[in-house]
Amino acid sequence: MINLQDKVVAVTGGASGIGLATVKLLVSLGAKVSIGDVSQAGLDAAKADLEQANAGTTNVFTKAVDVRSRESVDAWIAATVEWGGALDGAVNLAGVVGKYEDRTMKDFDEDDFDFVMSVNLKGVLHCLRAEMNAMNGKTGSIVNAASISSLIGVGSDAAYVASKHGVLGLTRAAARECGSGGVRVNAIAPGIVDTPMLRKSFETRGEISTSHTALNRKGEPEEIANLIAFLVSDASSFITGACYSIDGGWNC
Ligand SMILES: NC(=O)c1ccc[n+]([C@@H]2O[C@H](COP(=O)([O-])OP(=O)(O)OC[C@H]3O[C@@H](n4cnc5c(N)ncnc54)[C@H](O)[C@@H]3O)[C@@H](O)[C@H]2O)c1
């Protein structure tokens, strides 16, 4: 059902975790993927990994981009269109937790709050703007990284929770703005997924139990990538403005 042959898809945060798993799956489904990530070392490693797996694929383009900067995002999307000839899909996954330590609102760190908001929320806005402009006059599909923290409160993590609630708002607003032009915008809300971000968080904050979830285990990045590929593809052609929980049954 999912055919992405020759579709050009831009992925932020594609050098690690859910992003890297998504890039691998999209390429295997025939897409041409542009990876934007702030980590040049991560981009180099991802490209080498993909080239080895796909025997020297030419279907991957990488460029260092900092989603906090509108100019940086615009330059990456322009370079992507120049490389691929169009933009059919985009997946905005770049995200940060901020300082990996518990911090209640009573003693929150203003610089850390601004940092998290500028990557997780303003970064998504910069990407949506550039991607919607690049898709103007054609159809397209955009997927944003929300989180279980878009739907519930989590203590000692106010900046992350606020930024992810905001991503849901941006998703719904963007879906309204560009739906009549044929561009769909959706969000995914993962629970606990085994990635470098999660492992680093566990190291400093301690492990979060999964015993409250129906499946009682962490998710794998590849399981999240499956949902993203569906939402990017035409198989989800009547879905927009939606947020899909993918959390092993957090609230059921
Ligand atoms: N892992 C989880 O349990 C989980 C749960 C819910 C939501 N999410 C969200 O999914 C997304 C991916 O998370 P992950 O776990 O794969 O994390 P990760 O840390 O493995 O990957 C995040 C990537 O984003 C990149 N990045 C960070 N700041 C950037 C910036 N300013 N500009 C461009 N790239 C930047 C990093 O270099 C990294 O490659 C994030 O938005 C995260 O908030 C993750």
Ligand as a Chemical Component Dictionary entry (heavy atoms), coordinates in Angstrom:
data_LIG
# 
_chem_comp.id                   LIG 
_chem_comp.type                 NON-POLYMER 
_chem_comp.pdbx_formal_charge   0 
_chem_comp.three_letter_code    LIG 
# 
loop_
_chem_comp_atom.comp_id 
_chem_comp_atom.atom_id 
_chem_comp_atom.alt_atom_id 
_chem_comp_atom.type_symbol 
_chem_comp_atom.charge 
_chem_comp_atom.model_Cartn_x 
_chem_comp_atom.model_Cartn_y 
_chem_comp_atom.model_Cartn_z 
_chem_comp_atom.pdbx_ordinal 
LIG N1  N1  N 0  12.577 8.916  22.115 1  
LIG C1  C1  C 0  11.402 9.126  22.663 2  
LIG O1  O1  O 0  11.004 8.425  23.629 3  
LIG C2  C2  C 0  10.478 10.211 22.127 4  
LIG C3  C3  C 0  9.153  10.249 22.622 5  
LIG C4  C4  C 0  8.291  11.229 22.145 6  
LIG C5  C5  C 0  8.719  12.152 21.213 7  
LIG N2  N2  N 1  10.019 12.097 20.754 8  
LIG C6  C6  C 0  10.407 13.124 19.769 9  
LIG O2  O2  O 0  10.846 12.479 18.575 10 
LIG C7  C7  C 0  11.857 13.288 17.960 11 
LIG C8  C8  C 0  13.098 12.439 17.706 12 
LIG O3  O3  O 0  13.597 12.018 18.966 13 
LIG P1  P1  P 0  14.723 10.894 19.156 14 
LIG O4  O4  O 0  14.378 10.182 20.389 15 
LIG O5  O5  O -1 14.927 10.167 17.886 16 
LIG O6  O6  O 0  15.984 11.832 19.503 17 
LIG P2  P2  P 0  17.527 11.789 19.062 18 
LIG O7  O7  O 0  18.238 12.645 20.061 19 
LIG O8  O8  O 0  17.970 10.388 18.845 20 
LIG O9  O9  O 0  17.504 12.543 17.645 21 
LIG C9  C9  C 0  17.214 13.928 17.558 22 
LIG C10 C10 C 0  17.996 14.512 16.404 23 
LIG O10 O10 O 0  17.675 15.918 16.315 24 
LIG C11 C11 C 0  18.864 16.609 16.017 25 
LIG N3  N3  N 0  18.761 18.011 16.440 26 
LIG C12 C12 C 0  18.773 18.489 17.713 27 
LIG N4  N4  N 0  18.730 19.829 17.695 28 
LIG C13 C13 C 0  18.676 20.205 16.393 29 
LIG C14 C14 C 0  18.618 21.468 15.741 30 
LIG N5  N5  N 0  18.641 22.631 16.439 31 
LIG N6  N6  N 0  18.556 21.496 14.398 32 
LIG C15 C15 C 0  18.571 20.338 13.686 33 
LIG N7  N7  N 0  18.660 19.117 14.240 34 
LIG C16 C16 C 0  18.696 19.052 15.594 35 
LIG C17 C17 C 0  19.947 15.860 16.790 36 
LIG O11 O11 O 0  21.257 16.146 16.291 37 
LIG C18 C18 C 0  19.519 14.412 16.575 38 
LIG O12 O12 O 0  20.122 13.863 15.410 39 
LIG C19 C19 C 0  12.094 14.465 18.904 40 
LIG O13 O13 O 0  11.352 15.585 18.456 41 
LIG C20 C20 C 0  11.573 13.965 20.230 42 
LIG O14 O14 O 0  11.169 15.033 21.068 43 
LIG C21 C21 C 0  10.896 11.149 21.193 44 
# 
loop_
_chem_comp_bond.comp_id 
_chem_comp_bond.atom_id_1 
_chem_comp_bond.atom_id_2 
_chem_comp_bond.value_order 
_chem_comp_bond.pdbx_ordinal 
LIG N1  C1  SING 1  
LIG C1  O1  DOUB 2  
LIG C1  C2  SING 3  
LIG C2  C3  SING 4  
LIG C2  C21 DOUB 5  
LIG C3  C4  DOUB 6  
LIG C4  C5  SING 7  
LIG C5  N2  DOUB 8  
LIG N2  C6  SING 9  
LIG N2  C21 SING 10 
LIG C6  O2  SING 11 
LIG C6  C20 SING 12 
LIG O2  C7  SING 13 
LIG C7  C8  SING 14 
LIG C7  C19 SING 15 
LIG C8  O3  SING 16 
LIG O3  P1  SING 17 
LIG P1  O4  DOUB 18 
LIG P1  O5  SING 19 
LIG P1  O6  SING 20 
LIG O6  P2  SING 21 
LIG P2  O7  DOUB 22 
LIG P2  O8  SING 23 
LIG P2  O9  SING 24 
LIG O9  C9  SING 25 
LIG C9  C10 SING 26 
LIG C10 O10 SING 27 
LIG C10 C18 SING 28 
LIG O10 C11 SING 29 
LIG C11 N3  SING 30 
LIG C11 C17 SING 31 
LIG N3  C12 SING 32 
LIG N3  C16 SING 33 
LIG C12 N4  DOUB 34 
LIG N4  C13 SING 35 
LIG C13 C14 SING 36 
LIG C13 C16 DOUB 37 
LIG C14 N5  SING 38 
LIG C14 N6  DOUB 39 
LIG N6  C15 SING 40 
LIG C15 N7  DOUB 41 
LIG N7  C16 SING 42 
LIG C17 O11 SING 43 
LIG C17 C18 SING 44 
LIG C18 O12 SING 45 
LIG C19 O13 SING 46 
LIG C19 C20 SING 47 
LIG C20 O14 SING 48 
# 
